[in-house]
Amino acid sequence: MIRDDTAGTGWLDLFRGGRAPLTIALTLGIWLHAADSLLVVTTLPSAVAEIGGDAWVSWAYSLYMLASILVGASTGLLALTLGLRTAFAAAGVLFALGCAISALAPDMAVMLVGRFVQGMGGGGQVALVFVALDRLYPNAMMPKLVALTSAVWSMSAFCGPLVGGLFANWGLWRGAYWAFALQAVVFVVLVLLAVPGGPRARGVDGASRPPFLRLALLAGGVLLVSAAAAHPDPLLAPAMILGAGVLLALFLARDRVRRGNALLPPGPFHPRTAYGAGLLMAVTLAAATTTLFTYGPFFLEDLFGLSPLTTGYLIAAESIAWGVCAVAIANAGETAERWLIRTGPMVVTLGLAGMAVFMPGGQVLAIMPFVLMLGGGFGLIWGFAIKRVTASAPEGERERASAALPTVQMFGYAVGAAAVGILANALGFAGTPDAATLRVVAFWTFAAFVPLALLACWAAWRLSRDWPELRKEARAD
């Protein structure tokens, strides 16, 4: 199957013209990554009770994120050098292997190896999905495709903790990982059948060496960010963030001059280009909205008196709002598209401001509209952002640009988690904070990120330029 720009753009057209197996495979790839990240939340306590290693729990998340970012950053290059089908199959095999290692783990050390391998597969799957959406579907289908993947992500937010909780309640936490390994095998079979084969993609030197130094710089930066998030000491953590910034600057500088096997498109965060503005918007919005996931559970349980399960589903409402809004606006025309791109970050900014004002009060009904705004704002823009980022990238850079979107988003979440941890501890969260301290922390951990969200609003405005200007820009580059 090849991309057909004359095909229809209705919902059923996503499954017509031989696309049904491919569309199912891509949504399964999204499901595996999204549901796994929530599944581990409910299975890890049972795993620790059996195999020990409670001091290393945070690394089960950090290593997964590190592997996802490293492989995600390499995905555009892998798709170009190996071909999309081979890269997809390799990602699925890695995910299945990681699940099997975790399921068989006799101790936490082996579990962490499994989580790292899972992250390699999961990060590769998600980034490759965005490459496939650009390469194999008409560009006009992008909003509906992203709406579909967003709906799957939202469903995982609801089902992931439920599935993990059921396995944990039955004393079968290992079975949860086997279940995901089996799904990964199905994914591999589907991509081998549905994703077109053929030679590697255009214009890449197959003899190019893997960019080991750049990956090492990126890994060092992500590890420092993760360490700052896990141990947010008010003095050491800022030094870690500074060190991470230096390593990441070196990574970007070296990647800029190594275009033959570059990992990112040129000028990946420069707002002069539409794709640069889109990537800047993605990383800043992600970083600005991490408070709800990192410290929201503490606020909801200690200030609101909610149970852990209720807290989990209230936070999951953010992901559900994302999916609902993405589906609702998937039929928007070009004029509405521009205004939705501009409106989405503004909605997120208002959501952050509302959370800062009302989270300290401890009233669920007061914060719910703003929880929904945090997710809904993303839903209004994400499909159109992907469409514009990939379409405005120069020929030969589209795979890198489309794969970069989910990768920089994950990195934004990592940086945001570290920054909010430093701020929270500086305000007195470390130890056993009283209710008055928690209210101060609840205000500032949302309010402090409003300026970052405003930067995303400006980047979105740059991204929303007229289509003729974007196409001219892509040809010029």
N, C-alpha and C positions, 0 to 999 in steps of 0.2 A: 504494500500500500504506500502511495506517495501523497504528498500534500496537494490538495486540489482547491485552489482559491475560488473556483466557481461553485463549490458546494453550498448548500443551504446552511443557515446559521441558527435553526431552531433547536430546541432541546433534543428532539428525536434524531436530528442530524448528527449528534455526537456519537450515535450508535449505528448510523447508516454507512453505506459505502465500504463495508468491511471494517469499520472502526470499532465495532462492539468489543471484540477481544482486547484491543489495545486500550480502549477507555476503561474497561474493567481492570486490566492489569495496572494502569497508572493509578487508579483510585485505591487499589489494594496496596500499592507501594506507599501512598500517603497514609493509609490506615495503619500499616505496620509500624511506621516511624512514630506517628502521633499517639496511637494507643499504647505502644511500648513505653513511652516516656511517662504515661500516667499509670500503666500497669505496675511499674516498679515501685511506685509510691505505696501501693497496698500490699505488695508481696515482700518487699525488703525487710520489714520487721519480723516476719515469720522466718525468712532466710537467716537473719542475724541470730534469732533465737536458737536455730539449729546448728549453724556453722561458726557462729561468733563473728568477731571483727567489727563491733559497734563503733570503734574509733575511726574506722575507715568508710563509714556510710557515705559521707559527703563525696568521696571519690567515686562512688558508684554513679553519681550524677556528673561529676566533673570530667571523668575519663570518657564517658559517653559523649558529652558535649565537645570535648577536645577532638575526639576521633571524627565526629560529625563535621566539625568545622574544617579540619585538615582535608578530609576526603571531599567535602563539599567544595572547597577552594580549588581542588584539583580536577573536579568533574568536567568542567568545560574542556580542559586539555585532554582528559581521558576519552571523552566522547569524540573528539577530533582524531585522536591517534588510534584508538581501538575500534571505533565504530560504536554506535548507540546500543545495538543489541548485545554485543559482548560486554560493554560496560555495565549495562543493566543486569545481565546474568551474573557478573562477578559481584555486584553489590548485593544481589539476592542471596548468593551462596555465602558471602561473608556474614550477612544477617542471620541466616540459618545456623551457620557454624557458631556464631557468638551465642545464640540462644541455647544451642546444645551444650556448649562449655558451661554456661551459667546453670543449666539444669543439672549437670553432673558435678558441679563444684563441691569439693569436700571441705573447702575453707574459703575465707574471704579473698585471699590472694588470687585463687583461680577464678572466683566470681568477678573480680575486677578485670582480669584478662578477657573474660567473656563479655563484660560490658563494653570494653574498648573495641572488641571486634564487632559487636552489635552496632556500636556507634559508627564504625566505618561503613557498614552496610546500610544503616538507616540514613546517614547523611548523604551517601551516594545515591540512594533511591530517590530521596526528595529532590536533590539538585538535578538529577537526570530527568525526573518528571517534568521540570520546567523546560529543560532542553527539548524534550520530546514534544511538549505542547507547542513550542515555537516551530520545530522542524517538521512535524507530521500533520498539523492541523492548519486550516486557514486562519489568518490573523484575526479575522472578524469573529471567530468562535471563542477567542481568548476569554472574554468576560464570563461566558457560560461555563467554559471549562474550569476556570478558577472558582466560579460559584459552586460547581460540583465538588471540586477538591476541598473547598472550604466547608461545604456541608458534611463531607466525610470526616474532616478534622473535628467539626463540632460534635458529630456523633461519637467520635472517639473520646471526646471530653466527658461525655455522659457514660459510655460503655466501658472505657478502660478501667476506671476504679471499681466499677461493679464486677467486671470479669475477674480482676485481680482479687477483689474481696471474697468472691465465691471460692476461688481456688484456695486462698489463705484460710478461710473458715473451714474448709474440708481437710485442712492439713496437707494440701497438695500444691504448695507453692512451686515446686519443680515442674509440675504438670502445666502450669501457665507458660513457662518458657518452652516446653515441648510443643504446646499448642501453637505458639508463634513460630517456632521452627518449621512446623508442618505448613503453616500459611506461607512462609517464605519459600518453601519448595514449590507450592502451587504458583506463587508469583514468578519464580524462575521459569517454570514450564510455560506460563502464559506469555512472558516476554520473548522466549525463544520462538513461540508460534506467531506472535502478533507484531513484534517490532521488526521492521525491515532489516535485512542483512546488507550484503554488499561491501565494497571497499571502505576504508576509513574515509573520513570527511575531507573536504577540500583544503588543499594548501598547507598541510602540516608536514614537517619533516619527521618521518617515522624514526629516524635515527637520533632524534633529540634526546639528550639524557634527562632522566627525571630530575626535577629541581630540588635536590636534597637540601641544599643550603637554605633556600627560601622556605621550604617546609619546616626546617629546624627553627628558623627565625619566627615563623608563624606559631609553631608549637610552643616555643618559649614564651611568646607574648600571651597566648591563651592560658598557659599554665600559671603565669604570674597573675593574670586576671582572676582565674579560678581560685588560686591560693589566697588572694586578697578577699574574695567573696567568702571563702570558707573560714578564714581567720582575720576578720576585719579589725585588726589592731589600729587605733587612731594614729600611730606613728609609722608602723611598719607597712600597713596597707597602702597608704599614699605613695610610699617609695616603690612598692610593687607595681602600682598602677603607672608610675613614671617610667619604671624599667620596661614595663610592657609596651608603653608608648614608643620608647626608643627602638625596641625590637621590631615593632610593627611598622615604624617609619622606615627602618632598614629593609624590611620585607618589601614594602611598596616601592622603594627606590630601586631595588635590584630587579623587581618584577617589571618595572617600567622599561628597563634597558635590555630585557631578555624576551623580546617579542616572539621569537621562534617557538618557545615553549612556555609562554606567559600563562599565569593562572587566572589573572583578572584582565578585563578590558582596559585599554589605556585611559589614564585619568579617572579611576573608578569612582571617586567622590567629588569630582570637580563639577560645580553646578553650571558651567558654561554649556555642557552637553545635557541632553535630556536623560540619557542613561546614567550619567554621573549624578544628576539631581535626584533621579529615582533611587539610586543606591544610597545617597546621603539621606534621603527621606526615610528609607527602610531602616537604616542603622540607628538614626536618632529617635524615631518613633518607638522602636523596640526597646532601646535603652531607657526611654522616658516612662515606659509602662510596666517595668518589672516589679514595682513595689507591691502591687496586688498579689503577685504570685509568691514573692519572697517573705513579706511581712504581713500580708493580709490575713493569713490564717491565725497569727498570734493576736492581731487586733480583734478579729471576729470572735475568737474563743474567749479572750480575756476581758474585752470591753463589752461585747455583745452577749456573752454567755452561750454561744452556739456550740453544738456538738461537732466533732471532727467531720462526720459524714455530711451534715448540713453545710458546714463551712466549705467542704470540697465542692459540693454542687452549686453553692452560691458563686464561688469563683469560676466554676465551669460555665456559668451563665454568660461570662464574657466571651468565651469561645463560641457558644451557641448564637449569641447576638451577631458575631462576625459572620457565621454561616448564613443566618437568616437574611442579613442585609445584602450579602453577596448574591444570593439567589434573587432577592427582590429587585435589584437594579441591573441584573444581567442583560436586560433588553434595552438599556438606555442608549439613546442615539449619541452622535458625536458632540452635539452642543451640550447635552446633559452630562456627558462624560467629562468634559473639561471642568464643569462646575462641581461635579462629584469629587474629582481629584482634589480640588481646592477646599471643598467642604469637609472631607473626611478627617484630615489632621486637625481642623478647627474643632470638630466634634470631640476628638480625643483630648485636645487641650482643655475644653470645657469639662470633660469627664474628670481629668486630673484635678482641676480647680475645685470641682464639686466634691470629689473624694477628700481633698484637703480640708474643706469646710465641714463636711458632715460625718466623716469617719470618726473623729474624736467623740461625737455625740452618742454613739452606740445604738442607733436606731436603724434596723434593717430597711424599712420602707424608705428612709431618707437617702440611703446610699444606692439602692437598686437602680434608679435611673442612670446614675453615673457609672456603675459597673457595666451596664448595657451600652453606654456611650463609648467606653473604652474599646469594647469589641466591635460595636457597630461602626465606629469611625474607620477601623481597619477594613471592614467588609465593604464600605463604600468605595474604597480606592484600590484595593489590592489587585483585582483583575485588570483594571485599566492601567495600573502602574506596570504590571508585567508586560502587557501588550505594548506599551509605549517604550519601555526600556529595551525590549528585544528588537522592536521595529526601528528604533533610532540608532542602534549600534551599527558600526561600519560592517560591511561584508567581511566575513572571516572572523568577526568578533562576537557574533550573535550567541553562539554556544556559551562563550565565556560570560557574556552579560546575563543571559537567562539563568545560568547556574549560580551566578554570584548573588542573585537576589535572596534566596533562602539562606545562603551562607552568611552574608553580612547581617541578616536579621538575627540568626543565632548568635553571632558575635556581639550584636547590640544587646541581646539579653544577658550575655555573660558580663559585659562591661557594666550594664545597668545594675546587675545584681551585686557586683563588687562595690560600685559607688554608693548604692543605697545602704549596704552593710556598713560601710565606713561612717556614713552620716548617722545611721541609727545608733551605732555604738558611741559615737561622739556626743550624742544627745542623752545617753544614759540607758540605752536598751540592754547593754551587757549586764549580766548578773540577774537580779530579780527586781525589775522595775515596778514601781507602784502605779496605780491607775493614773495619777496626774502626769507622771513621766510618759506613760504610754500615750496619753492624749497629745502631748507635745510631739512625740516621735511620729504619731499618726498624721499630724498636720504637716510637718516639714518633709517627711519622706515622700509625700505626694507633691506638695507645693514647690519644692526645690527643683522638680523636673519640668515645671511648666515652661521655663525659658527654652529647654531643649526641644519641647514639643512645638514651640513657636518657630524654632529653626526649621523643623520639619514642615511647618506650614509654608515657609518661604521656599523651601526646596520643592514642595508640591506645586506651588505657583509656577516655578520654572519648568516643571515637568508637564504642565497643562498647556503648553504652547500649541498653536494651530498645527494640524497634521502636515500641511505643505511645508512648513518650516522644519518640522522634525525629519521629513523625508529628504529635504535638501541638505540638512545637517549630516544625515547618514551617508549620503553620496559624497559630500565634501570631505568627510573623514576617511 
